[in-house]
Every structure is written in structure tokens, then in C-alpha cells.
Amino acid sequence: MTSYRDKDLTDKWLEVWNCAHTPLLSTATFLSFALFAFLSVAAATASARTLKTLYSFTGGADGGWPWAGQLALDAKGNLYGTTLEGGVNGYGVVFKVNSLGEETVLHNFGYSDGCEPLGLLRDTKGNFYIPTWLCGTYGHGTVFELTKQGTGMVLYNFTGGADGGEAEPGLVRDALGNLYGETQIGGDLSCLGAGCGTVFELTPSGTQIVLHTFTGGSDGGAPSGGLLRDAKGNLYGTTAVFGDVGFGTVFELTPSGPFKVMFSFNYADGSAPGSRMVRDPKGNLYGTTGGGGASGNGTIFELTKKGTQIVLYSFMGTGDGAGPYGGLVRDTKGNLYGTTFQGGGSGCGGVGCGAVYKLDPTGNFTVLHVFTGTADGGQPDSSLILAKNGNLYGTTSIGGPYNAGTVFVLAP
């Protein structure tokens, strides 16, 4: 099975951020926009926090390469997540890591379950809901449920047709148990031949409803990173490509159905947003773009309730990192925390192994940790989670003793 870890960074995003699994742009054009033309990196910035590796995956029965999605944390300090590969069948696992750093595999995916799971959503009863990228009945992924008791079941098999296919990480759930998510392909198959993706609802009974089908026009295409749902049931998300200029969009979908493009990126203000946004009490949205900005290495942006976009920070691709693919978390003081996939240092073949950063409300940017690609891991792709005690938890997609990724904590 081919996974992202077998590809270089450019190949990964050429695959993920397109609608038909053929490049939207030629490689030469893609690189000319400098989406992934990272600058040579500077010496590592001193860590402002203490990083501890809680667990290192072997890539064997315990799983390997925890790519995309977000960990879940329970009241006892146990962490839950998924790995892209590994496990008994090689299709990935659901895992638990306790506060002592001991790992337990809760589920081994088989082909019919779906393969390459992309993160999980945990409900208040301890049940998990997991989008898978591929496999299942039709080969286009599934939504999978794993109960607290360990019983697994496929809630939905995507066909790759009008219902979508290749579900994205970042499911959300309402009080009635309905799930909401995105697919990278499917929908209107006239869009690049395989469809430009959908936003969907999945009821507790397993009925799937397509809420929006992307056309690859001004509404965008290839929705990425998952949805944000507010108290009124409005859904907010991003598309990695298309829009008015071609560099992606921010959209809103209300319970009554109207779809609204809130903003279209123009590269100078960011390109290819691919992670779930966060929202402050006033209704302002915050997110990241994987490319674009002042140096082509990505941005942190704010989109005000009135629709004004503000670039809060442009990554330079040196000591500050490059490619902030993971989403943001926000604390009660308005500080934003996130990760970059590359940059920060000189490891990982010279492009840098990524960093953890903080951006405060006054615009001060701080690198909290620079990954080396060795024992501490490297190339974090998932969003962080912020515990009540201030600890930041996350995963790295590679690194550790077996180069199969890690689970880490950054203490204040």
C-alpha cells in the first residue's frame, strides 16, 4: 500500500490537494508559485517549552505514522488517536496512550473497515468516529465507529460518486448524534472527472445527506482539514484550491442550507488552506494556509465576522518553520498554537523537521520547539490539543527510534 510517507512533500500535497488525483497544476507551475519551495533553514531556535516523547511507534503491530487528524484526551489523561498504517493488517490502528506512555491498540483496521484512518472524534460516552481515506466496499473510504466497549462498525461506505469519497479528518457531531464532514473527491463528477468534493451529514441511522457539492469554480474545491461547527449549527470550512483566483476559500454552510464563500485566497494572503479553523467568542475565525504569504511558506490568518481577512503571520521557512498544515488551538487569553511540517532546523534532508509555535494577540511569534527528526519525532501534520493545565499534545508523522512517528507533550 502506498502512503504519504513514501512520497516527498511536494508529491503528498499534489495528491491531497486535487480533486481527481492528477495534478491541478503542472509540477513546474506548482513549484513556481513556491508553495513548497522552502527556503534554506537557519539554526534551531531554543525551545521555550519542554518536550517529552510519550510514545514512539514501531510501524508494526502498534501502528505507525500518525498522519493528520487530532488526538482526543479524556479526564484521566489518556490520549486517543489513529495511525495511517501499521497494525496487524497494515491498514492502521486506533490507539490509546496513557499518562505513563503505555500504548494499547483498540482496533486494527481491515480492508472492509476502511484504511488509512485520519484522526478521530470522541463523544461524551467514549465512542469514536473515524473517517478513513481509502478501502471499504467501494475503495473510497468510510466513516467508522468504534464503541467504548470495542465494537467496530462501518457507518457509511463512500462510493466516490455523488456522495463523495476519501473523507477528510475533522468530523464534528451535533447533540442529536448527526455527524458532519467533508470528502476530497466525488460529488459533481464533471469537475476534473472525479469530482471536487462534498460537505455531508451522516445521521445516526447511517443515512448520508450531501449538504454541498463543490463545482471547482468560485465555491472552491477539495475541501480540506475538517469542519468547525458553532452553537447555532453553522458549519465553517476551507477548500484547498479554486475559488475566485484559484488558491482556495473559506466557506460557511448554515442549517437552512445556503452556502456562502466568505473569502477567496489570492496567494499573497495565503494559499491552500488545509486545516480546521478555530473561532473566538466574537465570531472571528482563525486558520492557517499551507503555502502563500510573503515567502510562499504559509500564513496564519484571521477572518473577521464582517469578512475582512488579516494575515497575522507569514512564515519565512527558516527558523520559524514552513508549511503549517496542522490546525490551530486557541487558549482563553487569545494565544494561538500550532505546528509546521517543515522548517525550523536543518534536519529531515535539509528542509527542516518542523516546529511548534505560539502567536499571541499582539502578534508576537515564538518557536516553542524545533523537531530534529530523531527521538523527538519530525514533520508534525496533526493539530495540537490544549489541556486545562496548559500542556500541548500532538503527534509527529515520522521520527522516533523507528522513524514511524511519535506522540508528544509540551509542558508549560
C-alpha positions in Angstrom: 0.0 0.0 0.0 1.3 3.4 -0.9 1.1 6.0 1.8 2.1 9.6 2.1 5.3 8.6 4.0 6.5 7.1 0.7 6.3 10.4 -1.1 8.2 13.6 -0.8 6.4 16.6 0.4 5.5 18.0 -3.0 4.1 14.7 -4.1 2.0 14.5 -1.0 0.2 17.8 -1.5 -0.1 17.3 -5.2 -2.1 14.2 -4.3 -4.1 15.5 -1.4 -4.9 18.9 -2.8 -6.5 17.9 -6.0 -9.9 16.6 -7.0 -9.0 13.9 -9.5 -5.7 12.5 -8.2 -4.0 14.1 -11.1 -2.2 17.5 -10.6 -4.3 20.6 -10.8 -1.2 22.4 -11.8 1.9 21.1 -13.5 4.7 20.4 -11.1 6.7 23.3 -12.7 3.9 25.7 -12.2 3.1 24.4 -8.8 6.7 25.0 -7.7 6.9 28.3 -9.4 4.2 29.6 -7.0 6.7 28.5 -4.3 4.0 26.6 -2.4 6.6 24.2 -1.3 9.8 26.0 -2.4 11.1 26.2 1.2 14.0 28.5 2.0 17.2 27.1 3.4 16.7 26.8 7.2 18.6 28.5 9.9 19.9 27.1 13.2 17.3 25.8 15.6 15.6 28.2 17.9 16.0 27.4 21.6 12.9 25.7 22.9 10.6 27.8 25.1 8.9 24.7 26.5 10.0 21.2 27.5 9.0 18.5 25.0 8.6 14.9 26.2 8.0 12.0 23.8 5.3 9.9 25.3 5.3 7.1 22.8 7.3 6.1 19.7 5.6 3.9 17.1 7.4 1.0 15.6 5.4 0.7 12.4 4.5 -2.9 13.4 1.6 -4.2 15.4 1.4 -1.0 17.4 0.8 1.1 14.3 2.8 3.7 12.6 2.8 7.2 11.0 0.0 9.0 12.9 -0.8 11.4 10.0 -3.5 14.1 10.1 -6.4 14.5 12.4 -6.3 15.4 16.1 -5.8 13.4 19.3 -8.5 13.1 21.9 -7.9 13.5 25.6 -10.1 12.1 28.4 -10.4 13.2 32.0 -7.9 10.6 33.2 -5.2 11.9 30.9 -5.4 9.1 28.3 -4.8 10.1 24.7 -6.5 8.5 21.7 -5.7 8.7 18.0 -5.1 6.8 14.8 -2.1 5.8 12.7 -2.1 5.8 8.9 -0.5 2.4 8.6 0.8 -0.5 10.8 -1.2 -2.8 12.9 -1.9 -6.5 12.4 -3.3 -5.9 8.9 -1.2 -2.9 7.9 -4.1 -0.6 7.4 -3.7 1.5 10.5 -5.0 1.3 14.1 -6.9 3.2 16.8 -4.6 3.6 19.8 -4.6 4.7 23.4 -1.6 6.1 25.2 -1.9 6.5 28.9 -0.2 9.1 31.1 2.7 6.7 31.7 3.4 6.4 28.0 2.0 2.9 27.6 0.2 2.2 24.3 -2.8 0.0 23.7 -4.2 -0.9 20.3 -8.0 -0.5 20.5 -8.8 -1.5 16.9 -6.9 -2.9 13.9 -8.4 -1.7 10.6 -9.2 -4.3 7.9 -9.9 -3.5 4.3 -13.6 -3.6 4.8 -13.4 -1.2 7.7 -11.6 1.4 5.6 -7.9 2.0 5.6 -5.6 5.0 6.3 -7.7 6.4 9.1 -7.4 10.1 9.5 -7.9 11.1 13.2 -10.9 10.6 15.3 -13.8 12.3 17.1 -14.6 11.1 20.6 -18.1 11.7 22.0 -19.1 12.2 25.7 -19.8 8.5 26.1 -16.3 7.4 24.9 -17.3 6.3 21.4 -15.1 7.1 18.4 -16.0 8.3 14.9 -13.2 7.9 12.3 -13.0 8.9 8.7 -10.9 6.6 6.5 -9.2 7.8 3.3 -9.4 4.6 1.2 -10.7 1.0 1.1 -14.2 -0.1 2.3 -16.8 -1.6 0.0 -16.1 0.7 -2.9 -12.5 1.6 -2.3 -13.2 5.3 -1.5 -13.2 5.2 2.3 -15.6 5.0 5.1 -16.9 6.6 8.3 -16.2 4.1 11.0 -17.5 3.9 14.6 -15.6 2.2 17.5 -17.7 1.9 20.6 -16.4 2.4 24.1 -16.8 -1.4 24.5 -14.5 -2.0 21.5 -17.1 -2.9 18.9 -16.4 -1.6 15.4 -18.8 -0.9 12.7 -18.9 0.9 9.3 -21.4 3.6 9.5 -21.1 4.5 5.8 -19.2 3.4 2.7 -18.4 6.2 0.2 -18.9 5.3 -3.4 -16.8 8.0 -5.0 -19.8 9.2 -6.9 -22.4 11.9 -5.9 -22.0 11.0 -2.3 -18.3 11.8 -2.3 -15.2 9.8 -1.5 -11.9 9.9 0.5 -13.2 11.6 3.7 -11.2 14.3 5.3 -10.1 14.4 9.0 -12.1 16.6 11.3 -15.6 15.2 11.8 -18.0 17.2 14.0 -21.2 16.0 15.8 -24.3 17.7 16.9 -26.5 17.0 20.0 -28.7 14.6 18.1 -25.7 12.4 17.0 -25.5 13.6 13.4 -22.0 13.7 12.0 -20.7 16.3 9.6 -17.7 16.1 7.4 -16.0 16.6 4.1 -14.8 14.5 1.2 -11.9 15.3 -1.1 -13.4 13.9 -4.3 -16.8 12.9 -5.6 -19.9 15.0 -5.9 -20.1 16.5 -9.3 -18.0 14.1 -11.4 -17.8 16.7 -14.3 -15.4 18.5 -12.1 -12.0 17.1 -13.2 -13.5 13.7 -13.8 -13.6 12.6 -10.2 -15.4 15.4 -8.5 -14.2 18.3 -6.4 -15.6 17.1 -3.1 -18.6 17.5 -0.8 -19.8 18.5 2.6 -22.0 15.8 4.1 -24.2 14.9 7.0 -24.5 11.4 8.3 -27.4 10.6 10.6 -27.2 8.1 13.5 -29.1 5.6 11.3 -26.5 5.7 8.6 -28.3 7.9 6.1 -25.9 10.2 4.2 -27.1 13.6 3.0 -24.9 15.8 0.7 -25.1 19.3 2.0 -23.0 20.9 -0.7 -21.3 19.7 -3.8 -18.2 21.7 -4.9 -18.0 22.8 -8.5 -14.4 23.8 -8.8 -15.5 27.3 -9.5 -15.8 30.3 -7.2 -17.1 27.9 -4.4 -13.7 26.2 -4.4 -12.7 22.5 -4.5 -11.0 19.8 -2.5 -12.4 20.8 1.0 -9.6 20.1 3.5 -8.9 19.8 7.2 -12.4 19.3 8.6 -15.3 21.5 9.7 -15.9 23.9 12.6 -19.5 24.0 14.0 -20.8 26.9 16.1 -23.6 26.9 18.7 -26.2 27.8 16.0 -25.2 24.8 13.8 -23.4 26.8 11.2 -20.5 25.0 9.6 -17.3 26.6 8.6 -14.5 25.1 6.4 -11.9 25.6 3.8 -11.1 24.4 0.3 -7.5 23.9 -0.8 -8.0 25.0 -4.4 -10.1 27.0 -6.8 -12.2 30.0 -5.6 -12.1 33.4 -7.4 -8.3 33.2 -8.0 -7.5 29.5 -7.6 -5.8 29.4 -4.2 -8.6 28.2 -2.0 -11.5 29.5 0.0 -13.2 29.9 3.4 -16.9 28.9 3.3 -19.9 28.9 5.6 -22.9 26.5 5.4 -25.9 27.3 7.5 -28.5 24.8 8.8 -31.1 26.2 6.4 -28.8 25.2 3.5 -27.4 28.4 1.9 -23.7 28.0 1.0 -21.6 31.2 1.2 -18.0 31.8 0.2 -16.6 34.1 2.9 -13.2 34.6 1.4 -11.1 33.6 -1.6 -7.3 33.5 -1.2 -5.0 35.2 -3.7 -1.6 33.7 -2.7 -0.2 36.9 -1.2 -2.6 36.4 1.7 -2.2 32.6 1.7 -2.7 29.6 -0.4 -4.1 26.1 0.0 -5.7 26.2 3.5 -5.9 22.7 4.7 -6.7 22.6 8.4 -9.7 23.1 10.6 -10.2 26.7 11.8 -10.9 27.9 15.4 -13.4 30.7 16.4 -13.3 33.2 19.1 -16.3 34.4 21.2 -16.9 37.3 18.9 -17.2 35.1 15.8 -13.8 35.7 14.3 -12.2 32.8 12.6 -8.5 31.8 12.7 -6.7 29.4 10.4 -3.6 28.5 8.5 -2.6 28.1 4.9 0.0 25.6 3.7 1.5 28.0 1.2 1.5 31.5 0.0 2.2 34.6 2.0 5.3 36.8 2.0 7.7 33.9 1.3 5.4 31.2 0.0 5.7 29.1 3.2 2.3 29.6 4.6 0.4 32.0 6.8 -1.7 32.4 10.0 -4.8 34.3 9.2 -7.8 35.9 10.9 -11.2 36.3 9.1 -13.3 38.7 11.0 -17.1 38.3 11.5 -17.5 41.0 8.8 -15.5 39.1 6.3 -12.2 41.0 6.5 -9.1 38.8 6.1 -6.0 39.7 8.1 -2.6 38.0 7.7 -1.4 37.7 11.3 1.9 36.0 10.4 3.8 34.8 7.3 6.2 32.0 7.7 9.7 32.6 6.3 10.7 29.0 6.0 13.8 29.4 8.2 13.9 29.1 12.0 10.2 29.9 12.3 9.1 26.8 10.2 7.3 26.3 7.0 4.1 24.6 5.9 1.7 25.0 8.8 -0.6 22.1 7.8 -2.0 21.4 11.3 -4.8 23.4 12.6 -4.7 26.0 15.4 -5.8 25.8 19.0 -6.6 28.9 21.0 -6.5 29.5 24.7 -8.7 31.8 26.8 -6.1 34.6 26.5 -6.3 34.6 22.8 -2.9 32.9 22.2 -2.8 30.6 19.1 -0.7 27.4 19.0 0.2 25.3 16.0 2.8 23.2 14.2 4.7 23.5 10.9 5.5 20.4 8.8 9.0 21.6 7.8 11.5 24.4 8.5 12.7 25.3 12.0 16.0 23.5 11.7 18.2 21.7 9.2 17.2 18.1 9.7 14.9 15.9 7.6 17.1 16.1 4.5 17.9 19.8 5.0 14.3 21.1 4.7 13.7 21.0 8.4 11.6 18.7 10.5 9.0 21.3 11.7 8.3 23.3 14.8 5.7 24.1 17.4 4.8 27.7 17.7 2.8 30.3 19.6 1.3 33.6 18.3 0.0 35.9 20.9 -2.8 38.5 20.4 -0.2 41.3 20.0 1.5 39.5 17.1 4.5 38.2 18.9 5.6 34.9 17.4 7.5 32.3 19.5 9.0 29.0 18.4 8.3 26.6 21.3 10.1 23.6 20.0 12.1 22.6 16.9 11.9 19.0 15.8 15.1 17.1 14.9 13.5 14.1 13.2 15.3 11.8 15.7 14.0 10.8 19.2 11.6 13.8 19.4 10.0 13.0 16.0 9.5 15.2 13.0 7.1 16.7 10.5 4.0 17.1 12.6 0.9 17.2 10.5 -1.8 17.0 13.0 -3.5 19.7 15.1 -2.5 20.1 18.7 -4.8 19.8 21.7 -4.6 22.0 24.7 -5.2 20.6 28.1 -6.6 22.6 31.1 -3.1 22.5 32.7 -1.6 24.2 29.7 0.0 21.0 28.2 0.1 20.8 24.5 -0.3 17.3 23.0 0.3 16.2 19.4 1.8 13.7 17.1 4.7 13.6 14.5 4.3 11.8 11.3 7.9 10.5 11.2 10.9 10.2 13.6 11.4 8.4 16.8 13.7 5.3 17.1 11.8 3.5 14.3 11.0 6.6 12.2 7.3 5.7 12.4 6.2 8.8 14.3 5.6 9.8 17.9 3.1 11.1 20.5 4.5 14.1 22.4 3.6 16.6 25.1 4.9 20.1 25.5 4.6 21.3 29.1 4.4 25.0 30.0 
